[in-house]
Amino acid sequence: MGNIYSRLMNPTVDVFEKRIAALEGGIAGLATASGQAAQYLTLTSPTRPGDNIVASSHLYGGTYNQLSVLLPRFGVTTKFIRSVQPADFAAAIDDKTKAIYVESISNPDNVVPDLEEIAKIAHDHGIPLIVDNTLGAGGYYIRPIEHGADIVVHSATKWIGGHGTTIAGVIIDSGRFDWGKNAARFPEMVEPSPAYHGLRYLPSFGPFSFIMRARVELLRDMGPCLSPFAAQQLLIGLETLGLRAERHAQNTAQLAEYFAAHPEYVSWTLWPGSEQHPSHAAAKKYLKRGFGGMLSIGVKGNAEAGTKVVDSLQLVSNLANVGDAKSLAIHPWSTTHEQLSVEEKTASGVTEDMIRISVGIEHIDDIIADFKQAFQKVFG
């Protein structure tokens, strides 16, 4: 199409889109102004009023809110599945379901779904599997498309950018979902579009039809385009993604070992590399290059103890981001998931005593020393 207008396409943004699509094994990418925007375009593209989405409840708080509060204002509801059992997803699908939505590694409780089984269920019902792979670090830890995902989304703010400097999102299309076979469920892919003088996306663009429609209709009309200056920052981040992701995983594993060895401070640790984690089998199946760069712990005591530990950290920053080169810690109950009800927090895997830790690339001895001094300050 060419670089018609920067809301639709831009040379620098195009380079980023191509590189992240290659890293994830997709045929094309679409960059957006934030991860929430990438998710919103992806979920509103195949849905109309009266439709629904089947989603895991193990989600980032902003995602849960978008699905449970924002989309219903436009007539699209979500059926939340509290487990990650494939059969539970299958049971929730009806003739108005337009997609299954999961996180490859959930935030903040590190649940890893069996993507291959869930993808099979989605395809048996003629709907796409959409996977938020933010914690998969740009395809380093896991490439969902290799396991049956049709569309992948990211908050590129996190491990892709890697330095907490740039808000961005990206959609990656596998090009594999058969929109033509399921045209009755997705008429917007085959019927003439009034937005482009009767253009029919599937006959015109084939496997690129989903990502093309998302670009030239939704991105054009809603406007959450990525700045080329932000794209340049992300391209710099991609240059060190492999090195950073390797170090993130190594440090996270060693920090998890430290927490497990100190039950006087830590009641439990949620890290998929642990044999005690409920998703450990799935994590071993899918996470071949490390078990990610984030973990959550339950500190002894209540929510007040958790916030005191976070406030006592000196090297580790109290910030809501994840995937930064710097180590970050936060109390999700009172921050990232604060807008949810107690029941919704519980369904998302968030508890009062939880601290979520995005483990950075500092020397592991320094990270452990910081938690040690914080624990001693709070618990004596």
N, C-alpha and C positions, 0 to 999 in steps of 0.2 A: 504493500500500500504506500510505502514511503512516509517520510516524516511530515505529515500534513499540518499538525498542530500539537503542541506539547501536552495538552490534556489527553490526547489519544496516544501519542508516541513521540519519543525523543531519542536521539542517537546514544546518549550516555545511558539512559534508562534501558534502552534496547540491549546494550551490551550486558548489563546486569541481568536482565530477563533471560537472555540466552545462556549465560553461565550458570544461573541457579537451576534452570530447566535441565541442563546437562548433568549437573551434580545429582539431581533427583531422578534422572532417567525419564523425563517427560519430553513431549514434543514442542512445548511452548510455555512461556511464562508471561504473567501479567503483574507488573509491580503496582502497588497502591501506597497511599499516604500513611497507612498503619495496618497492623495485623487485623484489627477489628474491621477495617474497611475491606480487606481481602476476604475475610470471612463473610461479611455482609453481602458483597457482590456475588460470592459463590452460592450462598444460600437463597438469595432472592432471584437468581437467574432461572432456576427450574421450577419455582413455586408461584402459585397464584392464591388469591383468597379462597379459603376452604381446604387448602392442602396442609399436610403436616410433615414433620421431620422426626425420625427416630434417632435419639442421641443418648450416648452414655451420660450419666449424671456426674461422672468424674471429670470435671472441667474447670478451667480457669474461671474465676468469678465474673469477669467481664463477658465471657462467652455465655455463661449460664444466664446472665441478665439479658443479653441480646436475644437469646432464644426464648426466655420465659416472659419477658416484658415487652421488648421492642417489636419483635416479629408478630406477636398476636395483635398489635395495633393495625397491622396490615392484613389480618385474617389468616396468618400462618401460625399454627401451633406446633408444639414439640412434645413428644412422648419421651420422658426421661427414663432410662433404664439404670437402676441402681447397681446392678451386677454387670459383669462383662461376659456373661455366659451367652454364647451365640444363640442358643434357643430362645432366650428372653427377647433378643432383638427380633427374631423371626415372628414371635407371637404378637409383637406390637405393630407389625406392618399391616396396612390395609390398602384399599384401592386409591386412597388419597395421599399415601406416603410417597414423597419425592426423593428422599435420600436417607442414608444412614450417616451419622456424624460421630466421630470419635477422635480422641487425641492419641497419638502413637505412644507417648509416655505422658501420663496425666499430671497436671499441675494443680495442687501441690503434693498429691499422695503417691505419685510414681506408679500408677496402675498401667500395666501393659496388656492391651487386649490381643486376642488371637486374630490378627488381621486376615489371615487366609480364610479362616472359617467364617468370619463376618462378611468378607467380600463375597464368598460363595452364596451366602444367604441373600445379600443385596442383589447379586446378579440373577439368582433364581427368581427373584421377584421383579426383575426388570428395572431396578433403580441403582444409581451410582453410590459407591462408598467414598465419602469425603473424609480425609484425615488431616487433622492439624498436626504437623510434624515439627512444631517449634522446638520442642525438647530433643528432637532428632538431629538438631544442629546442621541444617542444610543438607541432610542426607548422609552425614558422617556416621552417626550411630545406627541409623535405620533408613532405608529407602522404601517407603510404603508402596510405591508403584510396583516394585518387584514382588510384592505380596498381595496384589490384587486391588489396591486402591486406584480409583479412577481420577480423583482430583485431590491435590495436596495443597494445603495453605500453610503459611508461616507468618508469625510476627518476625520480620527480618531485623527488628530492633535488637533481638536477643543474640544468639550465638553467631548468626550470619554477620551482623555488624560487629559485634563482639566487644565494643568499648563504651556502650551506653551513651553514644553521642547522637544517634539518628533514629527517629521514629519512621518505621516503614513496614510494609507487608508485601506478600507476593503470593500469587496463585500459580500452580503448575498443573497443566493438563496432561494426562497420560496419552490422550488420543485414542484410548481403547474402548471406551464405553460406546455401545451400539445404540445411538439415539434413534436411528432409523427403525431398528427392530422394535423399539419401544416408543414409536411416534405417537401412539394414542395417549400415552401418559405425558409426553413432552411435545405438545403440538407446536410450541414456539420455535422448535428446531427445524420444522419442516414446512410450516405454513408461511405464506407471504407476510413479511414484517412491514407494518405501516410506518415504522421508523426510517426505512430505507427504500421507499417506493416499491414495495412488494418483494424485496430481497428474501430469498429462502436460504437459510444458513447451511443446512446439511448438504443440499445439492451443490451449493456454491463453494463450500470450504471443507467438506468431508470430515476427517478426523479433527480438524481445527475448529469445528463449528462452535463448540462450547466457549472456548477461550476467545474466539473472534466476536461472538455476540456479547460476551462480558465486556470486551474492550469498546466496541463501537456503539453499543447501546447503553449499558449500565455505567461504565466508566465515563463515557461522554456526558450522560445526562445527570449523574449524581456528582461527578467531579472529583473523587478522591485520588487524584493523580499524584505520582511521586515526583518530587523536585529532582532535577538532574544533579543538583549539588548533593542531595541526600544519596542519590545513586552512586556518585563518586566515592562517598564515604563507605558505602556498602562494598564497592569493588575493592577498596583497600582492605576491608575486613576479610573478604573472601581469600585474599592472598595468604593469610595466616590461619585460616579456618582449621585445616588439618592439624597443625601444630598445637593450636589452642585446645581443640576438642580432645586431643590425646592427653594433654596435661590436665584438663578439667576432669576427665574420667579417672586418671591416676590419683589426683588429689581427693576426689570424692570418695573413692574406695578406701583410702587411708584414713580420711576423717570419719567414715562410717565405722571403721575398726576401732578408732579411739572412743567414739560414743558407746559402742557395744561393750567396751571394757570399763565403762564408768556408770554403772547402774545407780550409783548414789546421786547422780545428777540427771540422768536420762532414763525415762521409763521405757521408751521404745524408739526404734529407728526405722523409718520407711525409706529403703533404698533397694531397688530391684535386684541388685547383686547379692543381697542377703538371702540365704536359703529360707529364712523365716518370712520373707515378703510373699504375700498371696499370689503375686504375678511372677515369681522367680522362674517358673518353668517357661512361661512365655518370653520372659526377658532373655533367658539363655537361647531360646529358639531364634529370636529376632535381633538382639543387640550383640552383634559379633565383634564390634570394635570398642567395647566398653559399655558400662551400664549408665552412661549419662553423666551430666555435670551438676545434678541437683539432688538433694535429699531433704527429708523432713524429720524432725525429732519431736518427742514429747518430753518436756522438762518436768521434773518433779514439782508438784504443786498445781496451781491454777493459772488462769490467764494472766494475773498480775505477775506471777513468777516468770512467765514467758516473756512479757514485755520488759521486765527488769533485766533479764539476761541479754536481750537484744540491745537495750540501752547501755549496758555495761561493756559491750564490745568496743574495741578501740581501732583495730585494723579492719575488721569486717564492718561494712557500712550498712546502716538501717535504711534500705531502699527497696522500692517495689519492683524494680527490674530483675530480670534473670539473664544469664548468658553473658554477663560482663566479664572482662578480664580480671576485674576486682571481685573479691568475695563479698557477697551481699546476704543479709539476713532480715527476715521480717516476720511479724506475728499475723498470719492470714486472718484469724478470727476477727481482728479489729481493724484490718486494712483492706487487703485485696478482695476478701469475701464479706466485708462488713455489711454491704447492701443486701445480702441474702438473709432470709429468715433462719432461725435455728435449725428447722427441719431441712432447709435447702443446704445449709452449711454441712450438716451431717451427711446428706446425700452426696455432697461433693468431696467427702473425705476430710473435712476440716474440723478440728477439735480445738477446744479452748487452750489446751496446753501445747499446741503445735507451734514450732518454729520452722519456717521454710528457709533453707540455705542454698543459695546458688554459689557453688564453690569455684573460686577464681584460680588464677594460674600463679599466685604467689608461692613461695616455698612452703611446703606442707608444715614444716616445723613452726613457722610463724603463724599459720592459720590455727593449728592446734593450741599453741601457746595463748592465743587471744581468747579462745573458748575456755581454756583452763583458768585464766585470770578472771573471766566473767563469771564462771561458775563459783569460784572461790569468793568473789565479791558478793554474790547473791545468797549463796548457801553457807558460807563460812568454812 
